[in-house]
């Protein structure tokens, strides 16, 4: 069982795919990391070829993130483009401390949250009603649930549940940070995560019993 999301079975595999470690001390950068900084510098200077290289490298990694927050591919494509517009505008803010990819992910997460707020999609109280009566029964180990099925379930989570689950279990934000970013209390964040777990566990159980 994952210590962060408390979902049994292969969910941790999917979460592990989305985790990134910070880079080492700047003095110990590898050749690849140094080349990344050179690429970023060229992008800042407006070199179109370098910008395309950076886009092509990050897009396949950021698009799944956008899908998880948007819930569908069409909205995710819009988020991806908005995220890159912001990223290229803020490249000067990256000073080489820590993982560039981790820095970029924060921009895309923020872009997704801003879009959700704009659409007034984070209505926590209404979504709590959708799971009343559900039992918090733990499913079996979920060995018959594949990665694609799990991703589909995450995308189907009600918006508030999906947002908190993504931020806590996948991005690694604390409930305090989530509360500050979403304008909710830590208790509400914890409740949303708990409800997301119940929702996912029940859906997994339904699939396994088919």
C-alpha positions, 0 to 999 in steps of 0.5 A, spaced: 500 500 500 502 506 498 504 511 504 501 517 501 495 515 497 493 509 501 491 505 495 493 498 494 495 494 488 499 497 482 497 504 483 504 506 486 507 504 479 503 509 476 505 514 481 512 512 481 512 514 474 510 521 475 515 523 481 522 526 480 528 527 484 531 534 485 538 535 482 544 535 486 548 541 488 550 546 482 557 544 483 556 537 481 552 538 475 553 532 470 554 534 463 547 533 461 544 538 466 549 543 464 547 542 457 540 543 459 542 550 462 545 552 455 538 549 452 534 554 456 539 560 455 538 559 448 530 559 449 531 565 453 534 568 447 529 567 442 532 561 438 526 557 435 530 551 434 532 550 441 524 552 443 522 546 439 527 542 442 525 544 449 517 543 447 518 536 444 522 534 450 517 536 455 510 536 452 510 528 452 511 528 460 507 534 461 501 532 457 499 526 462 499 531 468 494 536 464 490 530 462 489 528 470 487 535 472 483 537 466 479 530 465 479 530 458 484 530 452 481 536 449 481 541 455 488 538 456 491 540 450 489 547 451 492 547 458 498 544 455 499 550 450 497 555 456 503 552 460 508 552 455 506 560 454 507 561 461 513 557 461 517 560 456 515 567 459 518 565 466 524 561 463 529 567 466 526 565 473 529 558 473 536 559 476 538 552 475 537 550 483 534 543 483 530 539 477 528 543 471 523 538 470 520 539 477 520 547 476 516 546 469 511 541 473 509 547 478 508 551 472 503 546 469 500 545 475 499 552 477 496 553 470 491 547 471 489 550 478 488 557 475 483 554 469 479 550 474 478 556 478 476 560 472 471 555 471 469 555 478 470 547 478 472 546 485 466 546 488 468 541 494 461 541 498 457 539 492 462 533 490 462 530 497 454 529 496 456 524 490 459 519 495 455 519 500 453 512 502 459 509 499 463 504 504 470 505 505 472 498 504 479 496 502 479 492 495 483 486 494 490 487 491 488 489 484 492 485 480 487 485 475 487 493 474 492 495 469 496 502 468 491 505 463 485 503 467 487 506 473 489 512 469 482 512 466 479 512 473 483 518 476 481 522 470 473 520 472 474 522 479 470 528 481 474 535 479 475 536 487 477 529 488 481 529 482 485 535 484 487 534 491 488 527 489 493 529 484 496 534 488 497 530 494 499 523 492 502 525 485 505 531 486 507 531 493 504 537 496 502 537 503 495 538 505 497 545 508 500 547 501 494 544 497 489 548 502 493 555 501 493 554 493 486 552 493 483 557 498 480 551 502 482 548 509 487 543 511 481 539 513 477 540 507 483 537 503 484 531 507 477 530 506 477 530 499 483 526 499 479 521 503 473 521 499 477 520 493 480 514 496 473 511 497 471 513 490 477 509 487 477 503 492 470 502 490 471 503 483 477 498 483 472 493 487 467 493 481 472 492 476 475 486 480 468 483 481 466 483 474 
